[in-house]
Amino acid sequence: MRITQMIQKNLGLKDKQIYSNIHKYGNTTAGTIPIALAEAWKEGKISKGDIIIFASFGSGFTWASAAIRW
């Protein structure tokens, strides 16, 4: 959660521009992004044409990111 908050602050993003569910499940490893995406869609936080940025960090300093237009 601290990493997400730091990135949000550094990029000047509003709370509504960030979706995180780590407070509900903890670290769900490979399931984190699909679970969060399904929840955000179900909650109406994603609309057609939105640009969604995915970012994930793992152990061993691994990371990945992607940008898609919904």
Secondary structure, DSSP 8 states (H G I E B T S, - for coil): -HHHHHHHHHHT--GGG----HHHH---GGGHHHHHHHHHHHTT---TT-EEEEEEE-GGG-EEEEEEE-
